């Protein structure tokens, strides 16, 4: 088994499987015994001390009641400053609405920007909640399948244009893309925008993983121009980047007041605002946890490179394109003995849990999603198990 070089130890290297199994993490409690879980999109890293201290301090102060509808003081300002400084997206507090989660934003956005029986286009394979948010709410799912080739995951724009009909109302994007880890280029985003404007489509841009970029840079879809910004609902938040998903908070952004007003109308009675501790944690994340995020990004990139090297040396039969963002990637097992059902095979024969590829759409048959946001030692142990099983 490959080992971690002790000379370059990182605090995240201290993570131990036994300790994680004794946590309240659904990732680690879903499977019994010695299974190594690399499936659900959680990092194993403990959140920044600044975040934990802020939550503890607020709880000790004794106020756990309702937070203001527009967020605790400074929260929207912190979001706006972050988007402007990091990504050049100019917004004010009036452009920002608080949500209890990005999944809520996906479902509410579909309800707000389309009607029953309208067609909604999405690039598949895709995070399953996109599919559920479309079909489960009576809309017609139109899949534009990403193409996987020696250049990685590519958008078929000719197919995208061909699949749009007079009944198409909404285009949904996920960038950085879950599950592939693609970070779309400026040219790709401009082509999406051209198509959306040509066909007068509304756009929901899930940019939850924007802060987790390894190659290239994140470009907010709404930053491409005033015309496309007026047709776009952007979803953004701290939960993935700062590993606080259990606190349930996200933000809906739009330069079009009518979109946010419609979102609020649809959400009335169906969704709540994020609780006060989630807001306190987010403010601390954006104001005080930048160094922690840089450390996490450095470690994730090294894990990605470790994964790439291991697969190239020991498992070249597994198809793989290094992700440009997120801590997620798809592995192609179609040329291995695990081809029929990689998740079930590896769970039984390797004691490793991955996310089943078909969950992301029919394009995922023979694939599985791997989460590499854990310690280097746990990642390498899981990869050795997969190697031995295959």
N, C-alpha and C positions, 0 to 999 in steps of 0.2 A: 504493500500500500504506500502511496505517496504521502509525504509528511509535510507539515508546515514548518518553515524555517523560523526557528525561535529568535533569530536575530532581528526579525522584522515583525515582532509580535504587535498586535493591535488589540485594544480593549475588546473588540468584537470577537476576537479569537477565544476569549474566555467562555463563550457560550457552551454549555454542556447539555447533551440530550436529556440526561436524567433530570436536570433542573427544569428544563422546558416542559417535560412531561408532567411535572408537578405544578405547572402554572394553570391559569384558567383559559389558556389559548385554545380556541376551537381547532386550530390547525394541528395542535399536538394531542388533543383529546379525542379526535375523530376516529383514530385507528388504535388498535390494542398493541400491547407488548412492545417489541423493539422496532416497530415500523418507523422509518425516517420519513416525515411528511414534507414534501416539497411541492405542495399543491396550491392551497388557497393563497390569495395575494395579501399576505401579511409578512412583514419583516420580523425576524427573531430578535432584532436589536432593541434593547431598552431605550425608550425615548430620552431626549436630552434632559440633563439635570435641571436646566432652566424651566422646562415645561413642567416637570414633576414638582419643582419647588413652587411654581406659580399656583398650581392646582391645590397643593397642600396649604399654602398660605391663605388662599381664598376660602378654603373649607374651614380653616381655623378661625377666620374672621367671623364666621357664623352666619353668612348670608347665602342661602341656597334657594332663594325664591325665584320668581320670574325675572328674566333679564329684559331690558328694554326691547321693544319690537324691532328697532333699527340696530340692535347690537350694543354691547357694552362700549363705553367711551374709548375711542381710539381704534376700534376693530376695523371698521370700514376704511378708515384712513390708512391703516397698515396694509390692507389688501390692495388699495389703490396705489400706494407708494411702491409696493413690491412689483406689481404688474408694470408700472411705468418704468422703474429703474432696471428691472431685469429683462423685460421683453418689449419695452417701447409701446405698450398698450395704455393709452391715456383714458382713464376712467375717473369718475368721482363717486362719492357715496350714493348719489342718485342712480348710478348705473348698476348698483350692487344690491342683491336681495339675499337674505340668509335662508339656508335650507338645512334640513336635518340629515342630508346625505346626498351624494351624487346620484344614487339609484332613484331616489325620490325626484331629483331633477330630471332624469331621463323620462320617467313615467309622466310627470307633470308637463314636461316640455312637449311630449308627443300629444297629450290631450289638448294642450294650448294651441299648437301650431298645425293641427290636422283634425279631420273629422272621421267618424266611423266610415269604413270602406275606402278611405283615401289610401293611396299607395305611398310607402315610405321606403327610401333607398338606403341601404347600408352596405359597407364593405365587409365581406365575410372571408375568413373566420373572424368572429367578433365576440367580445364579452357577452355571455348569455343573456344578461339583463336587457341588452338592446333588443334581442329577439323577442323576449317576453314582453317588453314594453310596447312593442309594435303589435304582434299577433294577439297578445293577451288583452289588448284594448280595442280589438275589432278593426284594426288597420290591416292593410294588405302589405305583407313583407316582400320587398324586391331586393334580392341579393345580387350584388356585383362582386363576384369572387376575385380576390387578390390572386395574382399569379406568382408561383414560387419557381424561381430558376436560379442560375448560377450567380445572379446579381442580387439575390435575396427576394423579398416580398415586393411585388410591383403592382401598381394600380393599372387596370385595363380601362383607359379613359374612353376608348371607342365603344367598349361594351357598356360602360356607364351611360354614355349618351344614348345608346340604342335601347336601353331598358327603361328610359323615361317616357311616360305617356301623358296624355292630357289629365289623367287621374292622379298623377304624382304631385304631392304637395310638399314633401319634406325630405331633405338629405341629412343623414346623420353621420358624423365623423368621430373617430376616436384617434386622437393624436397628442402624445405618443400612443401608439396602437397596442391595445391589449387584445390578443395574446402574443403577437409577433415581436413586439419591441421596436417596430419601425418608427422612425421620426421623419415625417414627411418634409420634403424640401420646399423651398419657396416656389419653385416652378410647379410642383405638384399641387400645392395649395392654391396657386393662381389658376390652375386649370379647373380645380373644384369650384372656385369662385366664379369663373367664366360660365361654367355649365349652370350653376345655381342661378346666376343673374339672367342668363338666356332663357331659362325655363321658369323664372319667377318662383323659385323654390325657397322655402324657409330652411334654415340650417341650425342644427343642434351640434355644437362642437364640444365633445367631452375632452377636456384638457387637464384631467385630474393628475396625470403623471408628468406635467410640464416641468416640474422641478427635478426630475430624475433623468437627466440627459447625459449620455456617455460620448456620443459622437454627434457632430453638427450642432444645431441650436434650435431651441423651440421658438416657433413663430406663431403667435396667436392668430387664429383665422380672422378675427374681427379687426386685426391691424392692417389688413390688406386694402382698406379703403372705406370711405364713408358709406358707399352704396351697399357693399356686402355687410358692413357692420350693422346697418339698419335691418338686415334680414337674419341676423345671427343671435342665437342664445348660446352663451358659453358657460360651461360648468367647470369650476376650478375649486381647489381646496387643499388643506394641509394634511389630510389623513394618511395618504400613501407616502409622501415624502418624509414626514416626521413620525410615522408609525403610531398614529393615534386613532386608528379606524374605529375602535370601540367607543369613542366619544361622539361619533355621529355629527359631523358638521361639514357643510359645503357652501358654495356661493354660486348664485346664478347671476351672470353679467350680461347686460345688453345696452347698446347705445340707443335702442328704440324703446321709449317709455311704454308704448302700447304692449310690447311683448311682456315686460315685467308686470304690467297691470293685469294682463290676461292670465299670467302665471299665478298671480296672487288670487285672482278670482277662482281659478280652477282648484287651487290648493286649499281654499277656505273649508275647514272642517275635515280635510283629508290628511293634512300634514301639520306638524308643529315646528316651531323654531328650535334651533339647537339650544341645549341647556346651557346654563351659565358657566359650568366648568369647562365645557367644550369651547366656549368662546374665550375664556381665560387662557386655556391651553394654546389656542390658535394665536392669540395676541403675543404670548410668550414665544411661540415658535417663530413668528415672523419678525419679532423685535430682538430676540436674544439667542436663538438657536442656530444661527447661520454657520458657525464653526462646526457644530455637530453634523449638520447636513453635508458640509464639505467632506468631513471625515467619512460619513456613511457612503457618499458618492464614490470616493476614492476606493473604499473597500469593496463596494459593489462592482466597480469596473474591474478590479483585480480578480474578483470572483468570476466575472464573465470571462476574462482572459484565461483564467485557470480552467474553466469549463471548456472553452474553445480548444485549448491545448490538449486537454485530456481526450476529448472526442476525436481530434485529429490523429493522436498517437494510438489510441486504444480501441476506438469505436468508429472507424471511418465509414462503416455501413449505415450509421445513423445520419440522416440528412439534417442540416443545421445551418442557420444563418445568424451570426452574432447580432444580438439586439443592439440598437443604437440608443435606446432609452428603456426605462422601467427596470425591474429586476425579474422579468418574465421572458420566457422564450419557448418556441415550439420545437419539438424534436420529431423527426420523421422516422418511424420504425417500420415503414412498409417493406424494406429490404431485409428485415430481421425475422427471427422466429417469433417475435412478439407482435407481428403485423396485425393479426386479427383483432386484438384488443390489448394494446400496450399497457393501459392502466391496470387491468386485471392481471395480466401476465406478470408485471413487475411487482405488484402487491403480493402475489402468491410466491413468486420465485426469487425475488430480491428483497422483499420487505421494504420497498420504497413506494411511497404514494405520490403519484403525479395527477394532474387534472386531465380527465378524458378529453381527447381532441374533438369528438363529435358534439360535445357540449357547446362548441363555438360555431357550429354549423356543419353541414354534410362535408364540407371541404376538410374537416378535421379527422375524417376516418383514417386510421393508421398512424395518427399523430398523438402527442400528449404534450401538455404544457408543464414546464419545469420552473420552479421559483428558486432562484439562487441567493436569496437574501437571508443567509444564515452564516454560521461560522465556516471558515475554510475547511476545518477538519470534518465537520458534519457533511458538507458538500462533497468532499473527496471520498468519505466513507460511502455515501449514497452512490456515487459514480462507480466506485469499485464493486459495489453490490450489483449494479446494473451490468457492468462488464462481465462479472462472473456468471450472472444469469443468462446472458446472451452467448 
